Amino acid sequence: MNKGTGTGHITALITIVIWGTTFISTKILLADFTPIEILFFRFLLGLLVLIAVYPKGLEIKDKKQELTFAATGLCGICLYYLLENIALTYTMASNVGVIISVAPFFTAVLSHVLRKTEEKLKVQFFIGFIVAMTGISLISFSNSELKLNPIGDILAIAAAFVWAIYSLLTRKISGYGYNTIGATRRIFAYGMFFMLPFLFVFNFSLDVEKFVKPEYVLNFIYLGLGASALCFVTWNYAVKVLGAVKTSVYIYIVPVITVVTSVIVLKEEITRMAAIGIGLTLIGLFLSESKLKFKKRQIKRH
């Protein structure tokens, strides 16, 4: 593992650790804010931070690149979060958590179909996927029963698919050679632009008085500065270094981070089934990232 690859894995892991803890902030804010309000203010703050950090604008080379940036903002910033939030209103959070974790599989399949020469699928990826999904299912349903809801579950599947498209688009953008922070800022800007019409659909309300509470301000700072501005930059960097497939595999451990955070912060108890699920998820992650070099060397010797 070279230095660049190592940094890519570290940034992907940092991103997932932060994303896995955002449910606490979101849960606190939902007391007085709607999902669309949290989404808008979170990314607005993130965009303002990115502008402050990287005020220099990007000189886009052609219209195709501009369209790629627009599509990336539409998928990763607007549609993914809207589909996920709407799905949560129709089906159980545990269902959404499991279904969203299928995103690495969609990413791998799309990458194989659209970018055959770059990231080839290997048997251990699919083995890791099955093991990880088994673990994630055990974690998600350790305290609840599986209850299917066609509308909510389909929306969650759509969200996972949209995130896979976002991952491939960011991989494409990484090949343009632009500054990662500047590129992420442009993606955010397009995401916010496409989000505007939905503000009217979901009865968005700009109530400044809500921000009087310090805990709300702090949680928005965490979501905007950490989970949005920082994490999207680190995630896009990881995709640039590792590729869309290897980076997306880290999504498997979001439920693990969520459970661990619940135990530490909310003092919730971890069940035996959830503990087994955590172990299987981590094994699945390892298998999906593994190159199985040992077997390759044996083949060469013979």
Residue frames as qw, qx, qy, qz and C-alpha x, y, z in Angstrom:
[[0.000, 0.888, 0.459, 0.000, 0.00, 0.00, 0.00],
 [0.435, 0.326, -0.021, 0.839, 1.58, 3.27, -1.11],
 [0.121, -0.215, -0.407, 0.879, 1.26, 6.53, 0.78],
 [0.320, -0.012, -0.249, -0.914, -1.48, 7.92, -1.48],
 [0.572, -0.239, -0.715, -0.322, -3.62, 4.78, -1.18],
 [0.408, -0.271, -0.701, 0.518, -3.15, 4.74, 2.58],
 [0.056, 0.145, 0.189, -0.970, -4.32, 8.35, 2.80],
 [0.451, -0.113, -0.502, -0.729, -7.32, 7.46, 0.66],
 [0.554, -0.307, -0.774, 0.011, -8.36, 4.68, 3.06],
 [0.274, -0.259, -0.531, 0.759, -7.88, 6.96, 6.07],
 [0.202, 0.068, -0.045, -0.976, -9.97, 9.79, 4.59],
 [0.531, -0.203, -0.643, -0.514, -12.72, 7.33, 3.59],
 [0.503, -0.315, -0.751, 0.291, -12.77, 5.92, 7.13],
 [0.107, -0.191, -0.338, 0.915, -12.85, 9.40, 8.73],
 [0.342, -0.071, -0.335, -0.875, -15.74, 10.34, 6.45],
 [0.588, -0.271, -0.710, -0.276, -17.77, 7.27, 7.36],
 [0.381, -0.259, -0.668, 0.584, -17.11, 7.71, 11.09],
 [0.095, 0.152, 0.162, -0.970, -18.55, 11.24, 10.93],
 [0.481, -0.076, -0.480, -0.730, -21.46, 10.25, 8.68],
 [0.527, -0.225, -0.819, 0.009, -22.26, 7.35, 11.01],
 [0.253, -0.331, -0.598, 0.685, -22.74, 9.76, 13.93],
 [0.101, -0.132, -0.189, -0.968, -24.90, 12.35, 12.14],
 [0.405, -0.472, -0.720, -0.306, -28.10, 10.59, 13.18],
 [0.384, -0.479, -0.548, 0.568, -27.69, 12.04, 16.69],
 [0.059, -0.235, 0.024, 0.970, -27.57, 15.62, 15.42],
 [0.275, -0.189, -0.607, -0.721, -30.43, 14.97, 13.01],
 [0.411, -0.473, -0.778, 0.046, -32.52, 13.40, 15.77],
 [0.249, -0.453, -0.386, 0.764, -32.03, 16.48, 17.98],
 [0.052, 0.169, -0.236, -0.956, -32.87, 18.92, 15.17],
 [0.229, -0.302, -0.797, -0.471, -36.00, 17.01, 14.11],
 [0.152, -0.497, -0.688, 0.506, -37.65, 18.25, 17.32],
 [0.118, 0.737, 0.225, -0.626, -38.21, 21.67, 15.69],
 [0.180, 0.543, -0.498, -0.652, -37.00, 21.34, 12.08],
 [0.892, 0.326, 0.167, -0.266, -38.42, 19.37, 9.15],
 [0.821, -0.062, 0.411, 0.391, -36.12, 17.04, 7.13],
 [0.530, 0.671, 0.243, 0.458, -36.02, 19.46, 4.18],
 [0.152, -0.967, 0.094, -0.182, -35.09, 22.37, 6.48],
 [0.709, -0.551, 0.382, 0.218, -32.26, 20.37, 8.05],
 [0.773, 0.251, 0.399, 0.425, -31.06, 19.36, 4.60],
 [0.331, 0.853, 0.153, 0.374, -31.14, 22.91, 3.21],
 [0.290, -0.928, 0.204, -0.114, -29.47, 24.66, 6.17],
 [0.821, -0.353, 0.366, 0.259, -26.88, 21.89, 6.47],
 [0.710, 0.282, 0.367, 0.531, -25.68, 22.20, 2.87],
 [0.137, 0.939, 0.094, 0.301, -26.04, 25.98, 2.79],
 [0.488, -0.821, 0.291, 0.060, -23.63, 26.19, 5.71],
 [0.815, -0.120, 0.435, 0.364, -21.37, 23.64, 4.03],
 [0.553, 0.658, 0.277, 0.430, -21.34, 25.66, 0.80],
 [0.087, -0.976, 0.071, -0.189, -20.50, 28.90, 2.65],
 [0.676, -0.602, 0.378, 0.198, -17.60, 27.15, 4.44],
 [0.774, 0.166, 0.429, 0.435, -16.23, 25.79, 1.15],
 [0.332, 0.859, 0.159, 0.356, -16.47, 29.25, -0.45],
 [0.338, -0.915, 0.214, -0.047, -14.55, 30.73, 2.50],
 [0.749, -0.381, 0.465, 0.277, -11.87, 28.02, 2.30],
 [0.477, 0.042, 0.611, 0.630, -11.59, 28.07, -1.50],
 [0.251, 0.714, 0.244, -0.606, -12.91, 31.42, -2.84],
 [0.042, 0.434, -0.607, -0.665, -11.25, 30.96, -6.24],
 [0.786, 0.347, 0.195, -0.473, -13.71, 29.88, -8.93],
 [0.638, -0.063, 0.700, 0.315, -13.07, 26.97, -11.29],
 [0.341, 0.543, -0.364, -0.676, -12.51, 27.67, -14.97],
 [0.773, 0.163, 0.601, -0.122, -14.47, 24.81, -16.52],
 [0.258, -0.301, 0.664, 0.634, -12.96, 23.64, -19.80],
 [0.213, -0.081, -0.680, -0.697, -16.12, 22.67, -21.71],
 [0.611, -0.208, -0.040, -0.763, -19.90, 22.22, -21.46],
 [0.797, -0.071, -0.590, -0.106, -19.69, 18.44, -20.95],
 [0.419, 0.038, -0.650, 0.633, -17.69, 18.94, -17.77],
 [0.259, -0.157, 0.229, -0.925, -20.18, 21.55, -16.58],
 [0.754, -0.144, -0.326, -0.552, -23.04, 19.11, -17.17],
 [0.689, -0.018, -0.686, 0.235, -21.13, 16.46, -15.21],
 [0.117, 0.086, -0.525, 0.838, -20.82, 18.83, -12.24],
 [0.512, -0.137, -0.014, -0.848, -24.55, 19.63, -12.49],
 [0.802, -0.089, -0.519, -0.281, -25.51, 15.94, -12.61],
 [0.521, 0.045, -0.695, 0.493, -23.24, 15.21, -9.64],
 [0.124, -0.102, 0.391, -0.906, -24.85, 17.94, -7.54],
 [0.670, -0.110, -0.233, -0.697, -28.32, 16.75, -8.54],
 [0.800, -0.055, -0.594, -0.064, -27.59, 13.13, -7.57],
 [0.583, -0.006, -0.620, 0.525, -25.35, 13.39, -4.50],
 [0.047, 0.013, -0.385, 0.921, -26.63, 16.53, -2.79],
 [0.488, -0.012, -0.024, -0.873, -30.27, 16.82, -3.84],
 [0.765, -0.016, -0.446, -0.464, -31.87, 13.53, -4.92],
 [0.535, 0.063, -0.799, 0.268, -30.04, 11.12, -2.62],
 [0.042, -0.028, -0.631, 0.774, -30.96, 12.92, 0.60],
 [0.532, 0.020, -0.009, -0.847, -34.50, 13.73, -0.53],
 [0.735, 0.021, -0.601, -0.313, -35.18, 10.10, -1.50],
 [0.425, 0.018, -0.792, 0.438, -33.69, 8.86, 1.78],
 [0.146, 0.016, 0.456, -0.878, -35.72, 11.32, 3.89],
 [0.652, 0.026, -0.188, -0.734, -38.96, 10.56, 2.05],
 [0.649, 0.049, -0.757, -0.063, -38.29, 6.82, 2.36],
 [0.194, 0.027, -0.749, 0.633, -38.00, 7.23, 6.14],
 [0.430, 0.022, 0.233, -0.872, -41.54, 8.62, 6.25],
 [0.782, 0.102, -0.327, -0.521, -42.91, 5.46, 4.59],
 [0.891, -0.004, -0.450, 0.060, -40.83, 2.62, 5.98],
 [0.738, -0.653, -0.028, 0.170, -38.77, 1.71, 9.06],
 [0.007, -0.900, 0.430, 0.074, -35.36, 3.26, 9.60],
 [0.619, -0.338, 0.699, 0.118, -33.88, -0.24, 9.88],
 [0.742, 0.485, 0.451, 0.100, -35.15, -1.07, 6.39],
 [0.337, 0.937, -0.086, 0.041, -33.64, 2.11, 4.96],
 [0.344, -0.759, 0.546, 0.083, -30.32, 1.44, 6.73],
 [0.713, -0.062, 0.677, 0.175, -30.02, -2.00, 5.17],
 [0.641, 0.656, 0.379, 0.118, -31.17, -0.98, 1.69],
 [0.129, 0.968, -0.207, -0.054, -28.90, 2.08, 1.53],
 [0.496, -0.586, 0.618, 0.172, -25.97, -0.22, 2.31],
 [0.794, 0.321, 0.486, 0.171, -26.53, -1.88, -1.08],
 [0.252, 0.934, -0.111, -0.227, -25.00, 1.25, -2.68],
 [0.257, -0.608, 0.685, 0.309, -21.51, -0.34, -3.00],
 [0.578, 0.178, 0.782, 0.149, -23.04, -3.20, -5.01],
 [0.456, 0.827, 0.321, -0.072, -24.76, -0.78, -7.39],
 [0.024, -0.893, 0.353, 0.277, -21.52, 1.20, -7.65],
 [0.449, -0.344, 0.777, 0.277, -19.54, -1.92, -8.52],
 [0.574, 0.433, 0.686, 0.111, -22.01, -3.07, -11.17],
 [0.327, 0.927, 0.141, -0.117, -22.29, 0.37, -12.79],
 [0.181, -0.792, 0.502, 0.296, -18.52, 0.80, -12.68],
 [0.547, -0.100, 0.789, 0.261, -18.05, -2.57, -14.35],
 [0.520, 0.633, 0.568, 0.083, -20.55, -1.73, -17.08],
 [0.235, 0.968, 0.090, 0.000, -19.49, 1.87, -17.72],
 [0.014, 0.862, -0.505, 0.038, -15.78, 1.80, -16.78],
 [0.997, 0.010, -0.067, -0.027, -14.69, -1.76, -17.60],
 [0.696, 0.454, -0.334, 0.445, -11.00, -0.99, -17.91],
 [0.045, -0.679, 0.373, -0.631, -10.69, 0.78, -14.56],
 [0.397, -0.327, 0.677, -0.527, -12.21, -1.26, -11.72],
 [0.562, 0.049, -0.763, -0.315, -12.74, -4.95, -12.40],
 [0.750, -0.402, 0.159, -0.501, -15.07, -6.97, -10.18],
 [0.284, 0.334, -0.887, 0.143, -13.57, -9.88, -8.28],
 [0.611, -0.318, -0.713, -0.133, -15.14, -12.85, -6.51],
 [0.404, -0.231, -0.608, 0.644, -14.06, -11.61, -3.07],
 [0.158, -0.099, 0.027, -0.982, -16.04, -8.39, -3.59],
 [0.628, -0.249, -0.437, -0.594, -19.29, -10.35, -3.92],
 [0.648, -0.237, -0.677, 0.255, -18.37, -12.65, -1.01],
 [0.229, -0.069, -0.394, 0.887, -17.63, -9.57, 1.09],
 [0.347, -0.193, -0.194, -0.897, -20.90, -7.98, -0.03],
 [0.691, -0.312, -0.584, -0.291, -22.96, -11.01, 1.10],
 [0.575, -0.223, -0.593, 0.518, -21.13, -11.25, 4.44],
 [0.088, 0.016, -0.208, 0.974, -21.41, -7.49, 5.08],
 [0.459, -0.256, -0.307, -0.793, -25.11, -7.35, 4.17],
 [0.680, -0.330, -0.655, 0.002, -25.78, -10.29, 6.49],
 [0.432, -0.183, -0.474, 0.745, -24.02, -8.39, 9.29],
 [0.109, -0.105, -0.020, -0.988, -25.84, -5.15, 8.52],
 [0.576, -0.338, -0.522, -0.531, -29.19, -6.97, 8.54],
 [0.629, -0.333, -0.634, 0.302, -28.42, -8.47, 11.96],
 [0.235, -0.095, -0.293, 0.922, -27.51, -5.00, 13.28],
 [0.252, -0.155, -0.217, -0.930, -30.56, -3.28, 11.80],
 [0.683, -0.298, -0.421, -0.516, -33.13, -5.88, 12.85],
 [0.390, 0.057, -0.794, 0.462, -31.64, -6.84, 16.23],
 [0.072, 0.222, 0.589, -0.774, -34.27, -4.75, 18.02],
 [0.534, 0.372, 0.085, -0.754, -37.05, -4.79, 15.43],
 [0.672, 0.228, 0.703, 0.047, -38.85, -7.06, 13.01],
 [0.158, -0.072, 0.592, 0.787, -38.63, -6.93, 9.23],
 [0.367, 0.651, 0.566, -0.348, -41.68, -5.12, 7.89],
 [0.367, 0.132, 0.537, 0.748, -41.73, -4.45, 4.18],
 [0.248, 0.763, 0.318, -0.504, -43.27, -1.28, 2.76],
 [0.684, 0.429, 0.431, 0.403, -43.15, -1.18, -1.07],
 [0.212, 0.940, 0.098, 0.250, -43.13, 2.61, -1.46],
 [0.376, -0.875, 0.303, 0.022, -40.55, 3.36, 1.23],
 [0.771, -0.261, 0.502, 0.293, -38.30, 0.42, 0.32],
 [0.650, 0.560, 0.346, 0.379, -38.35, 1.29, -3.40],
 [0.055, 0.979, -0.057, 0.186, -37.44, 4.90, -2.57],
 [0.576, -0.688, 0.420, 0.138, -34.54, 3.64, -0.44],
 [0.789, 0.120, 0.477, 0.368, -33.35, 1.45, -3.34],
 [0.419, 0.829, 0.195, 0.316, -33.57, 4.49, -5.61],
 [0.254, -0.940, 0.226, -0.024, -31.47, 6.49, -3.11],
 [0.726, -0.384, 0.497, 0.280, -28.79, 3.77, -3.07],
 [0.694, 0.435, 0.426, 0.384, -28.75, 3.70, -6.88],
 [0.174, 0.960, 0.058, 0.212, -28.51, 7.50, -7.08],
 [0.461, -0.802, 0.357, 0.128, -25.55, 7.44, -4.65],
 [0.783, -0.029, 0.497, 0.373, -23.83, 4.89, -6.90],
 [0.493, 0.737, 0.273, 0.373, -24.25, 7.27, -9.85],
 [0.174, -0.974, 0.125, -0.069, -22.89, 10.11, -7.70],
 [0.696, -0.512, 0.424, 0.270, -19.80, 8.04, -6.84],
 [0.713, 0.264, 0.458, 0.462, -19.06, 7.33, -10.50],
 [0.256, 0.902, 0.180, 0.299, -19.60, 10.97, -11.46],
 [0.364, -0.896, 0.246, 0.066, -17.18, 12.16, -8.75],
 [0.765, -0.197, 0.474, 0.388, -14.66, 9.63, -10.05],
 [0.559, 0.604, 0.367, 0.433, -15.06, 11.14, -13.51],
 [0.033, -0.985, -0.014, -0.167, -14.66, 14.68, -12.14],
 [0.647, -0.650, 0.300, 0.262, -11.48, 13.63, -10.31],
 [0.734, 0.130, 0.428, 0.511, -9.94, 12.97, -13.72],
 [0.288, 0.901, 0.214, 0.244, -10.47, 16.58, -14.80],
 [0.619, 0.160, -0.234, 0.732, -7.60, 17.72, -12.59],
 [0.183, -0.754, -0.059, -0.628, -9.45, 20.41, -10.62],
 [0.015, -0.324, 0.666, -0.672, -8.81, 21.22, -6.98],
 [0.284, -0.303, -0.909, 0.032, -10.87, 18.81, -4.83],
 [0.039, -0.477, -0.529, 0.700, -12.27, 21.55, -2.56],
 [0.213, 0.327, -0.219, -0.894, -13.13, 23.74, -5.53],
 [0.327, -0.054, -0.817, -0.472, -14.80, 20.85, -7.33],
 [0.207, -0.398, -0.848, 0.281, -16.79, 19.91, -4.23],
 [0.067, 0.425, 0.259, -0.865, -17.89, 23.53, -3.84],
 [0.312, 0.172, -0.479, -0.802, -19.23, 23.53, -7.40],
 [0.324, -0.212, -0.909, -0.152, -21.08, 20.26, -6.77],
 [0.107, -0.435, -0.662, 0.601, -22.64, 21.79, -3.63],
 [0.168, 0.324, -0.046, -0.930, -23.73, 24.87, -5.57],
 [0.400, 0.002, -0.679, -0.616, -25.55, 22.76, -8.16],
 [0.293, -0.285, -0.897, 0.168, -27.05, 20.59, -5.43],
 [0.006, 0.425, 0.459, -0.780, -28.46, 23.65, -3.65],
 [0.270, 0.217, -0.331, -0.878, -29.80, 25.00, -6.96],
 [0.432, -0.108, -0.801, -0.400, -31.70, 21.78, -7.71],
 [0.229, -0.306, -0.818, 0.430, -32.97, 21.66, -4.13],
 [0.115, 0.088, 0.130, -0.981, -34.75, 25.03, -4.35],
 [0.511, -0.153, -0.467, -0.706, -37.95, 23.81, -6.09],
 [0.571, -0.249, -0.779, 0.065, -38.38, 21.10, -3.43],
 [0.114, -0.052, -0.510, 0.851, -38.45, 23.74, -0.68],
 [0.452, -0.010, -0.051, -0.890, -41.88, 24.82, -1.89],
 [0.664, -0.072, -0.668, -0.329, -43.11, 21.24, -2.33],
 [0.614, -0.225, -0.693, 0.302, -42.21, 20.26, 1.25],
 [0.337, -0.878, -0.256, -0.224, -43.40, 23.48, 2.94],
 [0.615, 0.080, -0.297, 0.726, -40.00, 24.88, 3.85],
 [0.274, -0.923, -0.243, -0.116, -40.13, 27.50, 6.62],
 [0.486, 0.388, -0.307, 0.720, -37.45, 30.07, 7.43],
 [0.535, -0.800, -0.204, -0.175, -37.96, 30.60, 11.16],
 [0.356, 0.610, -0.460, 0.539, -34.91, 32.40, 12.56],
 [0.533, -0.598, 0.304, -0.516, -36.16, 32.06, 16.14],
 [0.990, -0.088, -0.099, -0.042, -35.43, 28.33, 16.03],
 [0.706, 0.401, -0.330, 0.482, -31.71, 29.09, 15.91],
 [0.290, -0.785, 0.255, -0.485, -31.80, 30.75, 19.32],
 [0.901, -0.392, 0.171, -0.066, -31.17, 27.43, 21.05],
 [0.091, -0.749, 0.638, 0.155, -27.38, 26.79, 21.32],
 [0.611, -0.109, 0.782, 0.045, -27.79, 23.02, 20.85],
 [0.683, 0.635, 0.356, -0.061, -29.44, 23.59, 17.47],
 [0.246, 0.914, -0.305, -0.107, -26.66, 25.89, 16.32],
 [0.338, -0.566, 0.748, 0.072, -23.96, 23.44, 17.44],
 [0.690, 0.147, 0.709, 0.012, -25.63, 20.53, 15.69],
 [0.593, 0.789, 0.146, -0.067, -26.03, 22.48, 12.48],
 [0.020, 0.847, -0.520, -0.110, -22.35, 23.41, 12.67],
 [0.534, -0.282, 0.795, 0.056, -21.50, 19.72, 13.06],
 [0.690, 0.444, 0.572, 0.003, -23.69, 18.75, 10.11],
 [0.434, 0.898, 0.035, -0.064, -22.69, 21.69, 7.91],
 [0.003, 0.843, -0.537, -0.040, -19.00, 21.99, 8.68],
 [0.412, -0.381, 0.828, -0.008, -18.17, 18.37, 9.51],
 [0.620, 0.224, 0.751, -0.046, -20.64, 16.05, 7.78],
 [0.570, 0.772, 0.272, -0.067, -21.08, 18.23, 4.69],
 [0.236, 0.920, -0.307, -0.055, -18.15, 20.55, 3.89],
 [0.263, -0.612, 0.745, 0.022, -15.37, 18.36, 5.33],
 [0.672, -0.011, 0.736, -0.073, -16.81, 14.92, 4.60],
 [0.728, 0.639, 0.230, -0.093, -17.75, 15.52, 0.98],
 [0.235, 0.849, -0.470, -0.049, -14.24, 16.83, 0.32],
 [0.345, -0.461, 0.816, -0.055, -12.61, 13.82, 2.03],
 [0.754, 0.248, 0.589, -0.149, -15.02, 11.40, 0.33],
 [0.628, 0.771, -0.017, -0.107, -14.35, 12.91, -3.10],
 [0.025, 0.762, -0.647, -0.017, -10.61, 12.74, -2.40],
 [0.573, -0.206, 0.787, -0.099, -10.92, 9.07, -1.42],
 [0.768, 0.508, 0.365, -0.137, -12.84, 8.34, -4.63],
 [0.393, 0.860, -0.312, -0.092, -10.11, 10.11, -6.60],
 [0.103, -0.626, 0.771, -0.061, -7.36, 7.99, -4.97],
 [0.445, -0.104, 0.874, -0.167, -9.06, 4.62, -4.44],
 [0.187, -0.120, -0.785, -0.579, -11.75, 4.59, -7.09],
 [0.547, -0.266, -0.076, -0.790, -15.52, 4.61, -6.73],
 [0.825, -0.166, -0.510, -0.180, -15.91, 0.91, -5.85],
 [0.595, -0.009, -0.597, 0.538, -13.26, 0.62, -3.12],
 [0.040, -0.183, 0.306, -0.933, -14.40, 3.86, -1.48],
 [0.615, -0.258, -0.214, -0.714, -18.11, 2.99, -1.56],
 [0.695, -0.120, -0.705, 0.081, -17.42, -0.27, 0.30],
 [0.190, 0.078, -0.571, 0.795, -16.79, 1.79, 3.45],
 [0.506, -0.283, -0.122, -0.806, -20.55, 2.49, 3.48],
 [0.700, -0.183, -0.688, -0.052, -20.88, -1.01, 4.99],
 [0.477, -0.156, -0.625, 0.599, -19.62, 0.22, 8.36],
 [0.209, -0.409, -0.021, -0.888, -22.06, 3.14, 8.75],
 [0.741, -0.472, -0.314, -0.359, -24.46, 0.91, 10.79],
 [0.760, -0.138, -0.440, 0.457, -21.50, -0.23, 12.91],
 [0.223, 0.211, -0.219, 0.926, -20.56, 3.38, 13.73],
 [0.453, -0.456, -0.200, -0.739, -24.21, 4.14, 14.47],
 [0.818, -0.391, -0.418, -0.050, -24.50, 1.26, 16.96],
 [0.638, -0.054, -0.369, 0.674, -21.22, 2.10, 18.69],
 [0.016, 0.325, -0.067, 0.943, -22.20, 5.77, 18.94],
 [0.614, -0.490, -0.317, -0.532, -25.59, 4.81, 20.38],
 [0.804, -0.314, -0.436, 0.254, -23.85, 2.78, 23.09],
 [0.497, 0.009, -0.252, 0.831, -21.36, 5.54, 23.94],
 [0.056, -0.211, -0.012, -0.976, -23.56, 8.65, 23.65],
 [0.596, -0.304, -0.224, -0.708, -27.12, 7.43, 24.18],
 [0.303, -0.323, 0.794, -0.417, -26.16, 4.65, 26.62],
 [0.861, 0.119, -0.122, -0.478, -28.10, 2.08, 24.62],
 [0.664, -0.328, 0.672, 0.000, -27.38, -1.61, 25.13],
 [0.389, 0.461, -0.666, -0.440, -25.86, -3.67, 22.35],
 [0.917, -0.033, 0.211, -0.337, -27.57, -6.99, 21.69],
 [0.635, -0.276, 0.676, 0.253, -25.78, -10.25, 20.97],
 [0.657, 0.550, 0.484, 0.177, -27.22, -10.27, 17.45],
 [0.214, 0.975, -0.055, 0.007, -25.93, -6.74, 16.83],
 [0.408, -0.707, 0.547, 0.188, -22.47, -7.72, 18.11],
 [0.693, 0.076, 0.664, 0.270, -22.36, -10.67, 15.70],
 [0.489, 0.804, 0.323, 0.096, -23.56, -8.34, 12.94],
 [0.061, -0.946, 0.282, 0.149, -20.75, -5.87, 13.63],
 [0.547, -0.417, 0.675, 0.266, -18.21, -8.69, 13.34],
 [0.643, 0.382, 0.624, 0.226, -19.66, -9.95, 10.05],
 [0.306, 0.942, 0.136, -0.032, -19.83, -6.42, 8.63],
 [0.199, -0.837, 0.461, 0.218, -16.16, -5.77, 9.37],
 [0.609, -0.127, 0.735, 0.271, -15.20, -9.15, 7.87],
 [0.561, 0.660, 0.489, 0.105, -17.25, -8.29, 4.78],
 [0.111, 0.975, -0.130, -0.140, -15.48, -4.95, 4.49],
 [0.403, -0.599, 0.638, 0.268, -12.08, -6.66, 4.74],
 [0.640, 0.173, 0.714, 0.225, -13.00, -9.25, 2.10],
 [0.452, 0.831, 0.324, 0.019, -14.34, -6.61, -0.31],
 [0.023, 0.951, -0.286, -0.114, -11.15, -4.52, 0.03],
 [0.649, -0.417, 0.597, 0.219, -8.79, -7.53, -0.07],
 [0.475, 0.636, -0.461, -0.397, -6.82, -8.35, -3.19],
 [0.960, -0.100, 0.252, -0.064, -6.04, -11.93, -2.11],
 [0.278, 0.797, -0.527, -0.098, -2.41, -11.55, -3.13],
 [0.476, -0.401, 0.779, -0.078, -1.40, -14.80, -1.42],
 [0.782, 0.304, 0.535, -0.097, -3.45, -16.92, -3.83],
 [0.547, 0.823, -0.116, -0.098, -2.08, -15.06, -6.81],
 [0.056, -0.734, 0.677, 0.010, 1.48, -15.77, -5.73],
 [0.654, -0.123, 0.742, -0.085, 0.72, -19.48, -5.37],
 [0.760, 0.578, 0.278, -0.105, -0.58, -19.62, -8.91],
 [0.332, 0.868, -0.366, -0.045, 2.57, -17.93, -10.20],
 [0.351, -0.567, 0.745, -0.029, 4.85, -20.42, -8.38],
 [0.680, 0.100, 0.726, -0.016, 3.18, -23.37, -10.02]]
